[in-house]
């Protein structure tokens, strides 16, 4: 499907090609507009904006999988998506990122398991 949508054969999909390919995988009636926006907002929270860049096969697979998972949710869970506060979720993600960056080993660009456990316990999350 991705190779069909990739009309120029460069291995990447433009914004329009992504939208068309997603409609092939998840029928338009399977997702509401709010649910479709949810997929794009989740990607924006990890600094990917569909309108700004090209999408490779791996990222498209993530998008398609997320859209399919949302379409398979029960009605109650789907109703929660329409009520989601993206600003609050974005703030939580930002704080988690900052916490990671405070504890990162700059040489390896990682955090040790021990340090992660300390931070999670300090934040009230138990094993």
C-alpha positions as CSV (number, residue, x, y, z in Angstrom):
1,X,0.0,0.0,0.0
2,X,2.8,2.4,0.9
3,X,4.6,1.7,-2.4
4,X,1.3,2.4,-4.2
5,X,0.9,5.7,-2.4
6,X,4.5,6.7,-3.0
7,X,4.0,8.0,-6.5
8,X,7.5,9.3,-6.9
9,X,9.2,6.2,-5.5
10,X,11.5,8.0,-3.1
11,X,10.5,5.9,0.0
12,X,8.6,8.7,1.7
13,X,5.0,9.9,1.7
14,X,3.9,13.5,1.6
15,X,1.1,14.8,3.8
16,X,-1.5,14.2,1.1
17,X,-0.2,10.7,0.3
18,X,-0.3,9.8,4.1
19,X,-3.9,10.9,4.3
20,X,-4.9,8.9,1.2
21,X,-3.1,5.8,2.4
22,X,-4.6,6.0,5.9
23,X,-8.1,6.1,4.3
24,X,-7.2,2.9,2.5
25,X,-6.2,1.1,5.7
26,X,-8.9,2.6,8.0
27,X,-12.1,3.4,6.2
28,X,-13.3,7.0,6.7
29,X,-16.4,5.9,8.6
30,X,-14.3,4.0,11.1
31,X,-12.9,7.1,12.7
32,X,-14.5,10.3,13.7
33,X,-12.8,13.6,12.9
34,X,-11.8,13.9,16.6
35,X,-10.3,10.5,16.5
36,X,-8.4,11.2,13.4
37,X,-7.1,14.5,14.9
38,X,-6.0,12.5,18.0
39,X,-3.6,10.4,15.8
40,X,-2.0,13.6,14.4
41,X,-1.9,15.3,17.8
42,X,-0.1,12.3,19.4
43,X,2.5,12.6,16.6
44,X,2.8,16.3,17.2
45,X,3.6,15.7,20.9
46,X,6.7,13.8,19.8
47,X,7.7,16.7,17.5
48,X,6.4,15.3,14.2
49,X,4.1,17.4,12.2
50,X,2.6,15.7,9.3
51,X,2.3,18.9,7.3
52,X,6.0,19.7,7.8
53,X,7.8,16.6,6.7
54,X,7.9,13.4,4.8
55,X,6.7,10.1,6.3
56,X,8.8,6.9,6.0
57,X,7.4,3.4,6.1
58,X,8.1,2.9,9.8
59,X,6.3,6.1,10.9
60,X,3.4,5.4,8.6
61,X,3.1,1.9,10.1
62,X,2.9,3.5,13.6
63,X,0.2,5.9,12.4
64,X,-1.8,3.2,10.7
65,X,-1.5,0.9,13.8
66,X,-2.7,3.7,16.1
67,X,-5.6,4.5,13.8
68,X,-6.6,0.8,13.7
69,X,-6.4,0.5,17.5
70,X,-8.6,3.5,18.0
71,X,-11.1,2.2,15.5
72,X,-11.3,-1.1,17.5
73,X,-11.9,0.6,20.8
74,X,-15.3,0.3,22.5
75,X,-17.8,3.2,22.4
76,X,-16.9,4.4,25.9
77,X,-13.2,4.6,25.3
78,X,-13.8,6.3,22.0
79,X,-16.0,8.9,23.6
80,X,-13.1,9.8,25.9
81,X,-10.9,10.7,22.9
82,X,-13.3,13.5,22.0
83,X,-13.0,14.9,25.5
84,X,-9.2,14.7,25.8
85,X,-7.3,17.7,27.0
86,X,-4.4,17.8,24.7
87,X,-2.8,20.8,26.4
88,X,-2.6,18.9,29.7
89,X,-1.3,15.8,28.0
90,X,1.3,17.9,26.2
91,X,2.4,19.5,29.5
92,X,2.8,16.0,31.1
93,X,4.9,14.8,28.2
94,X,7.0,18.0,28.3
95,X,7.7,17.4,32.0
96,X,8.6,13.8,31.4
97,X,11.0,14.9,28.7
98,X,12.6,17.5,31.0
99,X,13.0,14.9,33.8
100,X,14.7,12.5,31.3
101,X,17.0,15.3,30.1
102,X,18.0,16.2,33.7
103,X,19.1,12.6,34.3
104,X,20.6,11.7,31.0
105,X,24.2,10.6,30.6
106,X,25.3,13.1,27.9
107,X,27.9,10.8,26.5
108,X,25.6,7.8,25.9
109,X,22.4,9.7,25.6
110,X,20.7,7.2,28.0
111,X,19.6,7.0,31.6
112,X,20.6,4.1,33.8
113,X,18.0,1.7,35.1
114,X,18.9,2.5,38.7
115,X,18.5,6.3,38.1
116,X,15.2,5.7,36.4
117,X,13.9,3.7,39.3
118,X,15.0,6.4,41.7
119,X,13.1,9.0,39.7
120,X,10.0,6.9,39.3
121,X,9.9,6.2,43.1
122,X,10.4,9.9,43.8
123,X,7.5,10.6,41.5
124,X,5.3,8.2,43.4
125,X,5.4,5.4,40.9
126,X,6.0,2.0,42.4
127,X,7.6,-1.1,41.0
